[in-house]
Amino acid sequence: MINIIDIQSGELDTHVNQALQWIKSGLIIAAPLENGYAYVADAFDQDAVRAMHVLRGGALGVAAQVMISGQEVIEGITRNVSQDARALMSKFWPGQISFQLSAQRGLSWDLGDGKRLTQISVRVPSAQFLLALLRKSGPLAVASAALSGQPPILDVKDIVAREYDLAGIFDAGILVPAQSSTVVSDNETGVEVVRKGAVSVAMLQEVLPEIIVAGSSNST
């Protein structure tokens, strides 16, 4: 039977330290994000990341998202981050906005794409438990606990996994449905919204009035 830890009771540090122990042992956990439960693994443990993709039935060549504890961490894992992207990070992190950024060359990780992608998706979550874990663990690879193509899982009872697939599930109760994260790409052509989500275009325009929206002929 999979370990299920109720993080609504007990000490947060105790739960975080247990999660950290499992993560550093190369194991996978499930934990709550803002809009659903997710699988979490050490971003630098290629075997754990690969097992996470297999667990959710993800397609080959799809990279896991990288979660970090704060904007300062991007210096060690990405390069050529524009001032416009940094301004958005300062305003909306922690929160539901992900940035597609160029990864630092030479990093010893494979997020599931065979290192073929030119950019990685990076976010600082506002979910309390995972953010506390990130402050101790360093970058983590994260993917929805829902099977590939299915809607987010809001109740741990709906997580389909076997005892040997997961070290533990950190249960925050039934989550409230929420929008997906906004996705912004930062590359040589500028900062562009590639998926609308929880952080609206109007909110982004308050920081960057001329931000580009993919598929639109203007900034609106």
C-alpha positions in Angstrom: 0.0 0.0 0.0 1.3 3.5 -0.9 2.2 5.8 2.0 -0.4 8.6 2.1 0.7 11.5 4.3 -1.9 14.1 5.4 -0.2 17.4 5.1 -3.1 19.3 6.5 -2.2 17.9 9.9 1.2 17.6 11.7 4.3 19.8 11.1 5.1 21.0 7.6 8.8 20.6 8.1 8.3 16.9 9.1 6.4 16.2 5.9 8.9 18.2 3.8 11.9 16.3 5.3 10.2 13.0 4.5 9.6 14.0 0.9 13.2 15.2 0.6 14.5 11.9 1.9 12.5 10.0 -0.7 13.4 12.4 -3.5 17.1 12.2 -2.8 16.9 8.4 -2.7 15.8 8.5 -6.4 12.1 7.9 -5.7 8.9 9.6 -7.0 6.3 11.3 -4.9 2.9 12.8 -5.6 2.2 16.3 -4.2 -0.4 19.0 -4.6 0.1 21.9 -7.0 -2.3 24.9 -7.5 -4.5 23.1 -10.0 -4.0 19.4 -9.4 -1.8 16.6 -8.0 1.6 16.1 -9.7 4.4 13.6 -9.7 7.7 15.0 -8.5 11.2 13.7 -8.9 14.8 15.0 -8.6 15.4 16.9 -11.9 19.0 15.6 -12.0 18.0 11.9 -11.5 17.5 10.7 -15.1 16.2 7.3 -13.9 13.6 8.9 -11.7 12.5 11.3 -14.4 12.2 8.5 -16.9 10.1 6.4 -14.4 7.9 9.4 -13.8 7.1 9.7 -17.6 6.4 6.0 -17.8 4.1 6.2 -14.8 1.8 8.8 -16.4 2.0 7.3 -19.9 3.7 10.3 -21.3 4.8 10.4 -25.0 8.4 9.9 -25.8 10.4 13.1 -26.2 8.2 15.2 -23.9 10.1 17.1 -21.2 9.0 17.4 -17.6 8.6 20.9 -16.2 11.2 22.2 -13.8 10.1 23.7 -10.6 12.4 26.0 -8.6 12.2 27.9 -5.3 12.9 31.4 -6.6 14.0 33.6 -9.4 17.6 33.5 -8.3 17.8 29.8 -9.1 17.4 30.5 -12.9 21.0 31.8 -13.1 22.3 28.3 -12.5 20.0 26.4 -14.9 19.2 28.8 -17.7 20.9 31.4 -19.9 20.1 34.5 -21.9 17.1 35.4 -19.8 15.8 38.8 -21.0 15.0 41.7 -18.7 11.4 41.6 -19.9 11.1 38.0 -18.7 12.8 38.9 -15.4 10.3 41.7 -14.9 7.4 39.2 -15.3 9.1 36.7 -12.9 9.5 39.5 -10.3 5.8 40.3 -10.5 4.2 36.9 -10.8 6.5 34.4 -9.1 5.6 32.4 -7.0 2.5 31.7 -9.1 0.9 30.1 -12.1 3.2 31.3 -14.9 5.8 29.2 -16.6 8.7 30.4 -18.7 10.2 28.5 -21.6 13.9 29.4 -21.2 17.2 28.3 -22.8 18.9 25.7 -20.5 22.5 26.1 -19.4 24.8 24.1 -21.5 26.4 21.1 -19.8 23.8 20.5 -17.1 23.7 16.8 -16.1 20.0 16.2 -16.6 17.6 14.7 -19.1 14.0 15.8 -18.5 12.6 13.2 -20.8 13.3 14.8 -24.2 16.8 13.2 -24.7 18.2 16.8 -24.3 16.9 17.6 -27.8 14.7 20.6 -26.9 16.3 24.1 -27.0 14.2 25.3 -24.1 12.9 24.0 -20.8 9.8 25.1 -18.9 10.5 26.6 -15.5 8.1 27.8 -12.8 8.1 28.8 -9.1 4.9 27.4 -7.6 2.8 29.1 -5.0 1.7 25.7 -3.5 2.9 25.8 0.0 4.2 22.2 0.4 6.0 22.0 -2.8 7.6 25.5 -2.5 8.9 24.5 1.0 10.3 21.3 -0.5 12.0 23.2 -3.3 13.8 25.4 -0.8 15.6 22.3 0.5 15.8 20.1 -2.5 16.9 22.3 -5.4 15.2 22.0 -8.9 12.6 19.3 -9.2 11.0 17.7 -12.3 7.3 17.8 -12.2 4.5 16.3 -14.3 0.7 16.0 -13.8 -0.4 12.9 -11.9 -3.2 12.5 -14.4 -2.6 10.1 -17.2 -1.4 11.8 -20.4 -4.2 13.7 -22.0 -6.5 13.5 -19.0 -7.7 16.4 -16.8 -5.9 17.3 -13.6 -6.4 15.0 -10.6 -8.0 16.9 -7.7 -8.4 13.9 -5.3 -5.6 11.6 -4.3 -8.1 8.7 -4.5 -8.0 9.1 -8.3 -4.2 8.7 -8.6 -3.5 5.4 -10.5 -0.2 4.1 -9.2 1.1 0.9 -7.6 3.0 0.6 -4.4 6.4 0.3 -6.1 5.7 3.3 -8.4 5.5 5.9 -5.7 7.3 6.4 -2.4 4.4 8.4 -1.0 1.4 10.7 -1.7 1.2 14.0 0.1 -2.5 14.6 0.6 -3.8 18.1 0.9 -7.5 17.0 0.5 -9.7 17.6 -2.5 -8.2 20.5 -4.5 -10.3 23.3 -5.9 -10.4 23.3 -9.8 -8.2 26.0 -11.2 -6.9 27.3 -14.5 -3.7 25.9 -16.0 -0.6 28.0 -15.8 0.1 30.7 -18.4 3.1 29.8 -20.5 5.5 32.5 -21.8 8.4 31.9 -24.2 11.6 34.0 -23.9 13.8 33.7 -26.9 15.8 35.8 -29.4 12.6 37.2 -30.9 11.2 38.5 -27.6 8.8 37.5 -24.9 5.7 35.8 -26.2 2.6 34.3 -24.6 2.2 30.8 -26.0 -0.6 29.6 -23.7 -3.1 31.7 -21.9 -3.9 30.7 -18.4 -4.2 31.8 -14.8 -2.2 34.9 -15.3 -4.2 36.8 -17.9 -2.8 38.7 -20.9 -4.2 41.9 -19.3 -2.2 41.3 -16.2 1.0 40.7 -18.2 0.4 43.8 -20.2 0.4 45.9 -17.0 4.1 44.9 -16.8 4.9 44.6 -20.5 2.4 46.6 -22.6 3.8 45.3 -25.9 4.0 41.6 -25.0 3.3 39.4 -28.0 0.5 36.8 -27.9 1.0 33.8 -30.1 -1.6 33.5 -32.9 -2.6 37.2 -32.6 -1.9 40.0 -34.9 -1.5 42.4 -32.1 -0.6 42.4 -28.4 -4.2 41.9 -27.2 
